[in-house]
Amino acid sequence: MSRGSPFKSCSCRDENKNKIGAACPRLRRACGAWSATHGTWAYRIELPTQPDGKRWQLRRFGFATREAALVDRGRAQSLLELAGDDTTVGNDIARMLKDTKSGRPFPDRDCVVRRVRAGLVASAAMPLGDYLWQWHASRRKIQPTTLVSYETHIRVHLVPHLGHIPIDRLRVGHLQSMFDSISDRNLQIDIARCSDDVQVRASVRGVRRTGPATMQRIRATLRKALNDAVRTHRLIEFNPAAYVELPSVQAPRARVWTSAATQQWKETGLRPSSVMVWTPEQAGAFLDHVEDHDVFVYPIVALILHRGLRRGEALGLRDGDVDLEGRTVTITQQLTTVGYRPVIKTVKSYAGDRIIALDASTTTALRIYQERRERRRADAAWPKTGLFFVRPDGRQWHPEQVSDRFERLVAGSGLPPIRLHDLRHCAATFLKASGSDLKDIQEVLGLSSITVAANTYTSVVHELESERAKAEAASALVPRRSGAEVGTSARHPQEDDTGGPPGTRTPNLWIKSPQGAIDSNLNQRSHLRKRGLGSSTVYRRCLLGVRVLATCRYVERENPQFRLRRATAQLAETPRARAYGGAPSRVLLPRARSTCRARMRFELQKQRAAYA
């Protein structure tokens, strides 16, 4: 590799408009040195020989100074040194240098080092789409269903929106724009579905919306891929997928098909929630309907409803897993789908590998099914699948076939609709209502956490007598007045109180409403004047005045029919009032005033404390 020295070049042309190049007489001075005012600096270095034996050079022009050309030449040589004796890597780096246009910087040396160490092509920045497909092809130790989910996210969303962006230039804004586009597409689908034009509605028939939960899974797929790009392949230093903000997703809460909910569904066709649970009466009616119309699906539905198995767990049971004598079922595998292809694989989690007990009703249903199946198995053409639940012809069920039959049976029963998976919610709800604790529900359903059992798989069946009994027992713990009948509509004395806002319970008018208190006080004083009892007279009547004020604020409010004339007449007949003869007392006047003011301050403080 030649370490060519920097030289000068210009863009001058001759009479035929051809570039003169190095022959331009203005590039050098008379003494032979380079001109300081004409031309720009450039350099030329020899690149590794190509695989076909041809030589090629790297030429870079347009540098303002000789030192800038030397610095750029040093960067190119440091990148070429990364290849060492590996000619393949050397040619990749040489191609990368040749593809970099003059005036633009070379790729960062650290990025090229990471690509070389990862065994990737260093000639150009890898687009995100190419990396995602390479990453997907390298995934081996994951479940097939997860691999299919990754492929769907990459093919449908990530590559169309982000596949052209170089992986080292991917930013948070690119990802946010992708999710905004997905949201806009959802809005267009909703508008098209509500259109009056038949053709517009037909254009979105069968088109699925991308919900918030799917957006979260798309981001999770991209985050995992970019995490591997950071930690394993060393292609990038920053994972933008970890900083994208998406709306949070709340799992739908299971609701019960109560009488009110059922009536609303019949009138409007709307479901209160996407996850619905039958009442015991509805579940029993459905089992009766299935037993009469589909004897091969009936044991599957009964097992899921009573014991809460997943669809794949029930269909994946083998003959040896069902012990009807010991009334137990061992769950170790499941029959699920990858795409639409049915496959047998292990259970979903470690907690899913379990042994559950069977009730008498479910055991009877399984025994009757087994006898019916054995009678059909006598045929020589009966296939040997080893599975306990099979189709009437002996072949294994396709999981979607069972779901389709279940939906048809629900529609034919006239009951409010639920999904096949909602039978697990029914099982959890019935277990909870029968007295089982959350730990029992977790073990029966094979959940990995008791939190899932508490938040997802338990509902309250309001129409159960057991739940009403619990409510009555809780209500009975609260003591009430002896002999008082709960729920009576007796008229309370404070119902006529209009001195303050609703809900206030203090009788002090000055606390409730200042303006109302002033108006009420003026009215009371006018009443006193009409009866010959002015305010000065009240204060001079010592204890009698204090009692009259109290009567004005409390007694008359408690009973509107209680007149002030009657109150003052009764107070005037008290022994202590007769002792003073109703005459002013200079000795007791200061005491009466201080007592009245102290009493008012005490009432104010008490009512303010009650409000605080």
ZAMI-222732 format. One line per 10 residues: number of its first residue (from 1); for each residue y, x, z of C-alpha. Coordinates in steps of 0.001 Angstrom, whole numbers, plus 524288, in hexadecimal, padded with zeros to 5 digits. Layout:
BEGIN
NUM) Y,X,Z | ...;
***
This chain:
BEGIN
1) 80000,80000,80000 | 80CC7,805CC,7FBB6 | 8180B,806C3,8054D | 82265,80502,7FABB | 83048,8089B,7FE51 | 83B1F,7FE74,7FD8E | 84308,7FE28,7F11C | 84E35,7F657,7EB6C | 84DE0,7EBFB,7E0E6 | 8578A,7E309,7DA53;
11) 857F7,7D730,7D191 | 86001,7DD03,7C6A2 | 85C0E,7D983,7B8B9 | 85E2F,7DFFE,7AB7A | 863E8,7DA1B,79F36 | 8573E,7D2BF,79C9D | 857A4,7CD0F,7AA69 | 84C03,7D503,7AED5 | 84BD2,7DAFA,7BC58 | 84F68,7E93D,7BC74;
21) 84878,7EBD5,7C958 | 8482B,7F9BD,7CE97 | 84EB6,7FED4,7C228 | 85B99,7F8A3,7C5EA | 8659C,803D6,7C61B | 86D38,7FD6A,7D10E | 86209,7FEB8,7DAE2 | 8647F,80D24,7DCFE | 87065,8159F,7DEB0 | 873C0,82145,7D663;
31) 86D22,82A1F,7E050 | 86065,8227A,7DF57 | 8617A,81B63,7EC81 | 86001,80CA0,7ED90 | 86C50,804B9,7EBB8 | 871A4,7FEB6,7F816 | 877BC,7F2EF,7F156 | 86E8A,7EF1D,7E64D | 860EF,7E913,7E753 | 85817,7E559,7F2B6;
41) 84D28,7EC9E,7F96D | 83EBC,7EA62,7F6A4 | 8318D,7F0D1,7F901 | 8242F,7F190,7F2B5 | 81709,7F435,7F956 | 8092D,7F50D,7F442 | 7FFE4,7EA32,7F8A0 | 7F120,7EB34,7FA72 | 7E977,7EAF6,7EDD4 | 7E548,7DD60,7E99E;
51) 7D6BD,7D9B0,7E925 | 7D6C4,7DB5A,7DA4A | 7DC15,7E947,7DB95 | 7E9FD,7E662,7D751 | 7F58D,7EC75,7DE3A | 8012D,7E49F,7E2C8 | 80DDA,7E71D,7E9FE | 816CE,7E021,7F35D | 824F8,7E010,7EF24 | 82FEA,7DAA3,7F783;
61) 83E36,7DA10,7F355 | 84B46,7D572,7F84C | 84DA0,7DD90,804A8 | 85BB7,7E090,807F8 | 858FB,7EDBF,80E46 | 84EB7,7F846,80D5A | 84B3A,7F66D,81BA1 | 8481B,7E7E9,81967 | 83EF8,7EB7C,80E54 | 83823,7F584,81701;
71) 83632,7EB89,821DD | 83051,7E189,8188A | 8277B,7EBF8,8129E | 822B9,7EF8D,8202E | 81F02,7E15E,822F7 | 81733,7E092,81670 | 81007,7ED34,81965 | 80CEC,7E8DA,82768 | 806C6,7DC68,82216 | 7FE9C,7E3F3,8184B;
81) 7F9AE,7ECD4,8231D | 7F373,7E106,829EA | 7E89C,7E0BA,81FAF | 7E3A6,7EE50,822E3 | 7D7C7,7F13E,81A5F | 7D52E,7E2D4,81750 | 7D8F0,7E163,8090D | 7D78D,7D287,80977 | 7E170,7D136,81464 | 7E9FE,7DB68,80DD0;
91) 7EA6E,7D390,8014F | 7ED71,7C70A,80907 | 7F8EC,7CDA1,80FB4 | 7FD81,7D37C,802C9 | 7FD2F,7C60C,7FC82 | 80504,7C0B7,807F9 | 80F48,7CB5D,80617 | 8100F,7C8CF,7F786 | 811AB,7BA31,7F9A4 | 81D43,7BC53,802B0;
101) 8297C,7BB45,7FA7D | 8343B,7C572,7FB32 | 83E8F,7C1F9,8050B | 834D8,7BB05,80E09 | 82E9E,7C1A6,819D4 | 82036,7C4F3,81A6D | 81754,7BCDF,8232F | 81766,7C0A2,8316F | 80E45,7CBF4,833FA | 80889,7C5B2,84040;
111) 804F4,7B95E,8389C | 7FE4F,7C18B,82E31 | 7F6EF,7C8F6,838C1 | 7F1F1,7BC26,83E8F | 7ED91,7B74F,83144 | 7E69A,7C3FC,82E34 | 7DFA0,7C3FD,83B50 | 7DBAA,7B5BC,83955 | 7D5A4,7B921,82C2B | 7DF14,7B061,824A2;
121) 7E621,7B2F9,817F8 | 7F2AF,7BA49,81AC3 | 7F8EE,7B8AC,80D6D | 7FFFB,7ABF4,810A8 | 802A0,7A2B4,81BDB | 7F74F,79924,81CFE | 7FB11,78ADD,81B31 | 7F790,78216,82685 | 7EE8D,779E4,81E06 | 7E62C,785A7,81A61;
131) 7E559,78A08,82869 | 7E170,77C83,82D48 | 7D62E,77B85,823A7 | 7D18F,7893E,82721 | 7D28D,785CF,83583 | 7CAF9,77929,83378 | 7C036,78071,82C3A | 7BEF9,78A12,83778 | 7BCD1,77F8A,841BA | 7AE7D,77F90,84554;
141) 7ACA2,77CEF,853D2 | 7B252,76F49,85443 | 7ACCD,761A9,852DB | 7AB53,75C60,844FB | 7B3E5,750B9,84836 | 7BEBD,759DE,84CA5 | 7BD5A,761BB,84025 | 7BEBB,75560,83818 | 7CACA,751A3,83FE3 | 7D0D3,75F0F,83D32;
151) 7CDE5,75DB4,82EA5 | 7D441,75046,82E1C | 7E09F,754D8,834E4 | 7E1D1,760C4,82C03 | 7DF28,7595F,81F6A | 7E714,74D0C,821FF | 7F2D4,751EA,8299D | 7F450,7608C,82BDA | 7F23E,765F3,81E2C | 7FA6A,75BAE,816EB;
161) 805FB,75D8D,8200A | 80516,76BD0,82454 | 7FB29,772A7,81BA6 | 80542,7799A,81325 | 80C9F,77FE6,81E91 | 80903,78E06,821D4 | 80280,78E6D,82F00 | 80BF4,7988A,8344C | 81798,78FEE,83094 | 81298,78360,836A3;
171) 81C44,77DB9,84066 | 81D22,77224,84990 | 8264E,76B25,84048 | 81BE3,76B15,835A8 | 81237,76463,83EAB | 81C42,75AA8,84379 | 81F84,7571F,83573 | 8111B,754B9,832C2 | 80FB4,74B4B,83E19 | 81C63,7448A,83A51;
181) 816E4,7428C,82CAD | 80A7C,73CC4,83276 | 81294,73355,83A9C | 81A75,72F73,82EA2 | 80DD0,72CD8,82756 | 80924,72418,83265 | 815C9,71C71,83167 | 8140F,71AD3,822CA | 80649,715A7,824DD | 80B1C,70BC5,82EEA;
191) 815F7,70724,825E6 | 80CA5,705F0,81A6A | 80308,6FDFC,82269 | 80DCA,6F44E,825D7 | 812E5,6F34E,817EF | 81301,6E66F,8109A | 80E82,6ED5A,80444 | 7FFC6,6EC9D,8027F | 7FF53,6F961,7FAEA | 806BB,7009C,80581;
201) 7FD57,6FBB6,80FDB | 7F1DE,6FF5C,80744 | 7F712,70D46,805E1 | 7F4E0,70FE5,81458 | 7E84A,7084C,815E1 | 7DE9D,7111D,81CAD | 7E8EF,71B7E,81F84 | 7E866,71FD5,82DA6 | 7F415,72326,835EB | 7F4B5,73024,83CF3;
211) 7F682,72C46,84B20 | 7FC06,7345E,8564F | 7EE78,73841,85B07 | 7EAE2,73D66,84D7C | 7F7AB,74512,84CFA | 7F40C,74B6B,859CE | 7E6B9,74F43,85448 | 7ECFF,754AE,847E9 | 7F5CE,75D2D,85023 | 7EA20,76166,85859;
221) 7E2FB,765C2,84C08 | 7EE9D,76DA5,8473C | 7F11B,77340,854CB | 7E313,77828,855A6 | 7E3BD,77E3C,84819 | 7F09C,78514,84AFD | 7EBBC,7899D,85849 | 7E0B2,7909D,85135 | 7EAC7,79649,847D2 | 7F222,79BBF,85391;
231) 7E6D8,7A089,85C0B | 7DBDB,7A3BE,852A3 | 7E1BE,7A6D3,8454F | 7EED3,7ABF8,84A46 | 7F5FF,7A5B7,83EEB | 80140,79FD1,84696 | 80767,7A19B,853E0 | 80C10,793AB,85607 | 804EE,786A4,85596 | 80EA9,77C19,85189;
241) 804B8,77121,8537C | 80583,77324,8622B | 813CE,76F0C,86246 | 813B2,762CC,859E3 | 817DC,756AA,86151 | 8100E,74A5C,85EA6 | 81067,73D3D,86574 | 806D5,73C75,870AD | 7FAA2,73450,86EE9 | 7F5F6,72B03,87956;
251) 7E81A,72613,878D8 | 7E7D4,7173F,8773B | 7E52A,71000,883CA | 7D973,7070F,883C1 | 7DCB2,6F8AC,88554 | 7D3F3,6ED56,888DF | 7D219,6E16B,8804D | 7D709,6D7D9,88A5A | 7D8E9,6C978,88760 | 7E75D,6CB75,88473;
261) 7E4B2,6D738,87BA2 | 7D9FD,6CFDD,87473 | 7E2DE,6C433,8722C | 7ED9C,6CCF8,86CF0 | 7E3F1,6D38E,863C9 | 7DF77,6C678,85E86 | 7ED7C,6C269,85BCA | 7F2FE,6CF1E,85653 | 7E74D,6D7B7,8533E | 7ED54,6E2F5,85B03;
271) 7E62A,6EB50,864EA | 7ECEF,6EF52,8718D | 7E7A3,6FD2D,86FDA | 7DF68,70514,8667A | 7D563,7067E,87168 | 7D08B,6F963,87665 | 7C636,6F5C5,88067 | 7BE51,6E958,88184 | 7BCBB,6E1D7,88E12 | 7AEC6,6E0D0,8934C;
281) 7ADBC,6D2F6,88E1C | 7B1EE,6D743,88086 | 7A8B2,6E2E9,880CD | 79D5D,6DA37,884BE | 7A05E,6D08E,879EA | 7A0AA,6DBA0,86FFE | 79392,6E114,87479 | 78D9D,6D398,872D4 | 79357,6D2B0,8653E | 78E3E,6E027,8612D;
291) 780C2,6DD62,866A3 | 77FFA,6D13F,85E21 | 7851F,6D777,85198 | 7815C,6E607,85148 | 775BC,6EA37,8598E | 77657,6F874,85519 | 784A3,6FA3C,858CD | 7838F,6F277,86569 | 77D07,6FD4B,86DAE | 78728,7072E,86909;
301) 7926C,6FE3C,86CD8 | 78C1C,6FAC4,879E1 | 78A07,70925,87D41 | 79812,70CE2,879E4 | 79DCE,7011E,88101 | 795FC,702D0,88D99 | 7951A,711A9,88E50 | 7A101,71635,886AF | 79A8A,71F42,87CC3 | 7A219,72424,87120;
311) 79DCC,71F40,863E3 | 7985B,72C78,85FE7 | 7916E,72E31,86CF0 | 78A74,72122,86BAA | 78660,7237B,85D81 | 7821A,7316C,86093 | 77846,72D90,86B1F | 76A77,73264,86871 | 75DF2,72BB0,86C46 | 75BDE,73556,8775B;
321) 7699D,7332F,87C9F | 76715,724EB,88022 | 75E51,72303,88C09 | 75C62,71474,88DBD | 752BB,71641,898DA | 75C3B,71E69,8A0BA | 767B7,71692,89B61 | 76F9B,7228E,89784 | 775DD,727DA,88B2B | 7780F,73668,88894;
331) 783A4,73992,87FCF | 78361,746FB,87976 | 78768,744D3,86B3F | 78F20,73B89,862C4 | 78ED5,73665,854F0 | 79C5F,737CA,84F19 | 7A2A7,739D1,841DE | 7A8DB,74563,83AEE | 7B14C,73F12,830C2 | 7A802,733F2,82DD3;
341) 79B5E,73BB4,82F12 | 79385,73898,83B7A | 78F98,74493,8436A | 788A8,74708,8503F | 78FC5,74FE0,859C4 | 790EB,7523C,86843 | 79890,74967,87142 | 7A749,74A02,871A7 | 7A872,751F1,87E44 | 7A09E,7578E,88976;
351) 7A314,74B2E,8914A | 79D5A,74324,88632 | 78FD8,74931,88861 | 78B41,73FB3,892CE | 780CD,73669,897A9 | 784BD,72870,89A9F | 77D4E,71D47,8A0E6 | 77AB2,71092,899E2 | 77C88,702FA,89F5A | 771FA,6F8AE,89E4F;
361) 778AE,6F10A,89369 | 77A7C,6FCEF,88AAF | 76C92,701A1,88D78 | 7672A,6F485,8892D | 76F32,6F4CF,87CA2 | 76A7F,7029E,87973 | 75C51,6FF36,87C4E | 75CA2,6F354,8735C | 762DF,6FB95,868AF | 758A1,7062F,86A5C;
371) 74D8C,6FC67,868F2 | 753A7,6F6AF,85CBB | 75589,7043F,8570E | 7477A,70838,859F2 | 7425E,6FC97,85274 | 74A14,700FE,84686 | 74610,70F3B,8483D | 737F5,70BDE,844BB | 73BF4,70CC4,83677 | 7384F,719E2,8307A;
381) 7456B,71AC0,82981 | 74CCE,71A90,83662 | 7553F,726F6,836D7 | 753D6,72FFF,8428F | 7619A,73281,8475E | 75E7B,73455,855BD | 76A29,72BEA,85966 | 7690B,72054,86289 | 77299,7177A,85B6A | 76F9F,71619,84CE7;
391) 77268,70C63,8422A | 768D5,7015C,83F3D | 7629F,709F0,834AA | 760D8,71564,83DF7 | 76BB3,71E21,838C3 | 77639,7236C,84195 | 782CA,71BE0,84330 | 78F62,72055,83D17 | 799AD,71F60,847F3 | 7A2F7,717FC,83F17;
401) 79880,70DF0,83C13 | 7976F,70A8F,84A77 | 7A630,7094D,84B93 | 7A6D1,7007D,83FA3 | 79C1D,6F7AE,844E4 | 7A2F9,6F717,85207 | 7AFB9,6F2C0,84BD3 | 7A8CF,6E820,8441A | 7A20A,6E34F,85062 | 7AEF9,6E2DA,857CD;
411) 7B549,6DB2C,84CC5 | 7A9F2,6D1A0,84C92 | 7AA09,6CF95,85B3C | 7B7CF,6C9F9,85B92 | 7BB8A,6D312,866BD | 7C803,6DB2B,866D7 | 7C5AB,6E801,85F9A | 7C291,6F52F,86590 | 7BD55,701F1,86007 | 7AFAB,70727,8623F;
421) 7B542,7124B,86A48 | 7BC49,70858,872D2 | 7AF01,704C6,87878 | 7B02C,7117C,88021 | 7BCBC,70C47,885F9 | 7B5A4,6FFAD,88934 | 7AAE1,70757,89002 | 7B4B1,70F42,897E1 | 7BC61,7030D,89B70 | 7B055,6FBA5,89FF5;
431) 7ABC7,70765,8A7E5 | 7B8EF,7082E,8AE9C | 7B94A,6F991,8B14D | 7AB87,6F9F9,8B705 | 7AF7C,70419,8C126 | 7AC6F,71131,8BAA0 | 7B5E4,71C38,8BD64 | 7BC06,72500,8B32C | 7B203,72FCA,8B541 | 7A6F4,72667,8B212;
441) 7AE17,721ED,8A5D1 | 7B05E,72FFE,8A1A5 | 7A1FA,73381,8A2F3 | 79CEA,7274C,89C2F | 7A630,72898,89094 | 7A4A0,73760,88F97 | 7B312,73A9F,890FE | 7B792,7488A,89341 | 7C219,744B0,89CFE | 7C3D4,73A05,8A6FE;
451) 7D1DC,738DA,8A249 | 7CD0C,733AC,8953C | 7C541,7294A,89C59 | 7D136,72568,8A445 | 7DB1B,72523,89929 | 7D355,72124,88D41 | 7C69E,71A3B,89005 | 7C9E4,710F4,89B24 | 7D11F,7041C,89A35 | 7D2B1,6F8E5,8A3AF;
461) 7CC04,6EC32,8A06B | 7D5AC,6E2C3,8A675 | 7CCC3,6D71A,8A523 | 7C1DC,6DCDE,8AD85 | 7BFE7,6D6A6,8BACA | 7BDA1,6E422,8C09E | 7CB31,6E87B,8BC83 | 7D143,6DC21,8C20E | 7C9FC,6DE53,8CEC0 | 7CFB1,6EC05,8CF8B;
471) 7DD59,6E68D,8CD3F | 7DB73,6DC50,8D7E0 | 7D672,6E68E,8E15C | 7E234,6EF46,8DEC1 | 7EB8D,6E3CF,8E087 | 7E50F,6DFF5,8ED53 | 7E8BA,6ED16,8F349 | 7F732,6E944,8F34F | 7FA3F,6E13F,8FFA7 | 8029C,6D507,8FE73;
481) 8087F,6CB29,907FC | 7FE34,6C3A5,90F57 | 7FC75,6B616,909CC | 804DC,6B90B,8FDD1 | 7FF02,6B4AE,8F124 | 80001,6BF39,8E6B3 | 805F2,6BAB9,8D9F9 | 80D57,6AEE3,8DF27 | 81A34,6AB50,8D8F5 | 821B9,6A863,8E56A;
491) 83071,6A954,8E412 | 835E6,6B579,8EA75 | 842EB,6B449,8F1CA | 848B7,6BFA7,8EA18 | 8466E,6B911,8DCEC | 85421,6B30A,8DDF5 | 85A78,6C02B,8E0B0 | 863D5,6C367,8D5A8 | 86B65,6CE0A,8DCA3 | 8651B,6D965,8D574;
501) 85C90,6DD97,8CA2D | 84E8D,6D8B0,8C97B | 844F1,6DFCB,8D21B | 84E68,6E3C3,8DCCC | 849DC,6DFBB,8EA3D | 854FA,6E390,8F33D | 85CFE,6D846,8F8DB | 8695B,6E09A,8F9D0 | 87337,6DBD5,8EFC0 | 87B2C,6E847,8F07C;
511) 86F5D,6F030,8EC10 | 86AD4,6E6EA,8E15F | 8774D,6E4D9,8D9ED | 884AD,6E96B,8DE95 | 88C0F,6DF8A,8D679 | 882EF,6D4A9,8DA94 | 88423,6D8DD,8E89E | 8930E,6D856,8E809 | 892DE,6CADA,8E1E3 | 8891B,6C611,8EBE4;
521) 89104,6CBB7,8F715 | 89D6E,6C51D,8F22B | 8965C,6B82A,8F0FE | 89134,6B985,8FEDD | 89ED8,6BC7D,903F1 | 8A439,6B088,8FCF3 | 899AC,6A86E,9038D | 89DFF,6ADCF,91099 | 8AC44,6AA84,90DF8 | 8A8BC,69C7F,90A51;
531) 8A1BF,69B28,91741 | 8ACF5,6A0F5,91F17 | 8A623,6ADE9,920F8 | 8AE2B,6B877,91A51 | 8A9CF,6C656,9198C | 8B28B,6CA66,92502 | 8AC9D,6BFAE,92D33 | 89EF8,6C480,929F4 | 8A212,6D245,92E80 | 8A868,6CD3A,93AE1;
541) 89CA9,6C4F0,93E79 | 8950F,6D16A,94211 | 8867A,6CEA8,94190 | 888D8,6C158,93B92 | 88FF7,6C7E3,93023 | 884CE,6D17A,92E11 | 87AF2,6C669,92DA2 | 88357,6BE8A,92445 | 883EC,6CA0E,91AD1 | 87554,6CBCA,91BC4;
551) 8739A,6BD5D,9190C | 87C3F,6BE4A,90D0C | 87427,6C957,90740 | 8665D,6C5F2,90B5C | 86423,6B857,91060 | 86B27,6B13F,9056F | 8644B,6B99E,8FB3A | 856E5,6B71D,900F5 | 858F8,6A887,900C4 | 8638F,6A33A,8F7A8;
561) 86304,695FA,8FE60 | 866D2,69C1B,90B35 | 87578,69967,90C5A | 87F3D,6A2AC,91287 | 8850B,697A6,91AB4 | 877F3,69553,92116 | 87603,6A3E8,92342 | 88325,6A5D1,929D7 | 8811F,699A7,93205 | 87410,69EAF,936EF;
571) 8798C,6AC22,939B3 | 88509,6A65E,94135 | 87B57,69F88,94A51 | 874C4,6AC40,94E5A | 87655,6AFD5,95CE2 | 87D67,6BC83,95A21 | 8873D,6B59A,95149 | 889D9,6AB46,95BB6 | 88BD7,6B61B,965B3 | 89772,6BAFD,95DEF;
581) 89BF9,6AD31,95AF4 | 89EAC,6B094,94CF8 | 8AB33,6B742,9517D | 8AF7D,6C49A,94CD5 | 8ABE2,6CFCF,95591 | 8B3EB,6DC16,95523 | 8A97B,6E32D,95CD6 | 89E75,6DFF7,95350 | 8A669,6E02B,946B6 | 8A4B9,6EEF4,9441C;
591) 8966D,6EDC3,947B7 | 8949A,6E257,93E4B | 89B01,6E9B5,93333 | 8931D,6F628,93568 | 886A0,6EE4C,936B8 | 8893A,6E72B,929FA | 88C52,6F3AB,9229B | 880B2,6FAE7,92867 | 877C7,6EFC1,924C0 | 87CE7,6EFAF,916CE;
601) 87B3A,6FE8E,9157F | 86D66,6FD7C,91AA9 | 869FC,6F2E8,910D3 | 86FDC,6FACC,905B4 | 8686C,70723,9095D | 85BB4,6FFC0,90AC7 | 85CE3,6F943,8FD85 | 860DA,705ED,8F6BE | 85527,70CC2,8FCB4 | 84C7A,701D7,8F7CD;
611) 851E0,7038F,8EA02 | 85063,71245,8EA8C;
***
